[in-house]
């Protein structure tokens, strides 16, 4: 696919449609022959949670949780978050009226860790 050079450090491309969940390498060429080999990847699906342990957490917050699933990708810049909701009430709110969103840590493509909020 072709891209547009935006600057000496940025290229803009349209991601092609991909029909199955996968994490694929992304490499760039400026001459059509010589490609980068930077081991950068792009995830072609949204993360999907299969299980969270422990199942019961404290209302006071601070419970360390392990989230298992697929589609977890290390963004490399620490911008992974977890959002809390319930099956019956939907999105939970913390600290008055803001969504319960906590920082999370990438472990591997099937695991992230996070901590519950009060």
C-alpha positions in Angstrom: 0.0 0.0 0.0 1.2 3.5 -0.7 1.6 6.2 2.0 2.1 9.9 2.2 5.3 11.3 3.7 4.3 13.8 6.4 7.8 14.7 7.7 11.2 13.1 8.1 9.8 10.9 10.9 6.2 10.3 9.9 4.4 8.5 7.1 0.6 8.2 6.8 -1.0 5.1 5.4 -4.5 3.6 5.3 -4.6 0.3 7.1 -6.1 -2.4 4.8 -9.1 -4.4 5.8 -8.1 -7.7 7.4 -10.6 -10.3 8.0 -9.2 -12.2 11.0 -7.7 -11.3 14.3 -3.9 -11.1 14.1 -0.9 -9.1 15.0 1.3 -8.4 12.0 4.7 -6.8 11.4 4.7 -3.4 9.8 7.8 -2.5 7.7 8.4 0.6 5.5 10.3 1.1 2.2 11.1 4.3 0.4 12.3 2.7 -2.8 10.1 -0.4 -3.1 13.0 -2.9 -2.5 14.7 -2.2 0.9 12.4 -2.5 3.9 12.9 -1.7 7.5 13.4 -4.5 10.0 12.3 -2.8 13.2 10.0 -5.6 14.6 7.1 -3.1 14.9 3.6 -4.7 15.0 0.0 -3.6 14.4 -3.0 -5.4 16.0 -5.9 -6.1 13.6 -8.6 -6.5 16.2 -9.9 -5.1 19.4 -8.9 -6.6 22.6 -11.2 -9.3 24.0 -11.4 -10.2 27.7 -11.9 -13.9 28.5 -11.3 -13.9 32.3 -10.4 -11.7 35.2 -8.9 -12.9 38.5 -9.7 -12.4 41.3 -13.5 -12.4 40.7 -14.3 -10.5 43.9 -12.6 -7.1 44.6 -12.7 -4.6 47.4 -15.0 -1.6 47.2 -12.0 0.4 48.7 -10.0 -0.3 45.5 -6.4 -1.5 45.4 -7.1 -5.1 44.3 -4.4 -6.3 41.9 -6.1 -8.0 39.0 -4.9 -10.2 36.1 -6.9 -9.9 32.9 -6.7 -12.8 30.4 -7.8 -12.6 26.8 -6.4 -11.8 23.3 -5.6 -8.8 21.3 -3.5 -7.1 23.9 -0.7 -5.1 22.3 2.2 -3.3 23.9 1.8 0.3 22.8 5.3 1.0 24.0 4.3 4.3 25.6 2.4 3.1 28.7 -1.0 4.1 27.4 -2.9 0.9 28.3 -6.0 1.3 30.4 -8.8 -0.8 31.9 -12.4 0.4 32.1 -14.7 -1.1 34.7 -18.4 -2.0 34.2 -21.0 -4.5 35.3 -23.3 -6.7 33.4 -26.4 -5.2 35.0 -25.4 -1.5 35.5 -23.1 -1.0 32.6 -20.3 1.5 33.0 -19.2 2.2 36.6 -18.4 5.6 37.9 -15.6 6.5 40.3 -14.9 9.7 42.3 -18.3 11.1 41.8 -19.2 11.1 38.1 -16.2 10.0 36.1 -15.8 6.6 34.4 -13.7 4.0 36.3 -10.6 3.9 34.1 -7.3 2.6 35.6 -3.8 2.3 34.2 -3.0 -1.2 33.1 0.3 -3.0 32.4 1.0 -5.1 29.3 2.4 -8.6 30.3 2.1 -10.5 27.0 -0.4 -10.7 24.1 -2.8 -12.7 26.3 -2.3 -10.9 29.7 -2.5 -7.5 31.2 -2.5 -6.5 34.9 -4.4 -3.6 36.5 -5.6 -2.5 39.9 -9.2 -1.8 41.0 -10.3 1.7 41.9 -12.5 2.7 44.9 
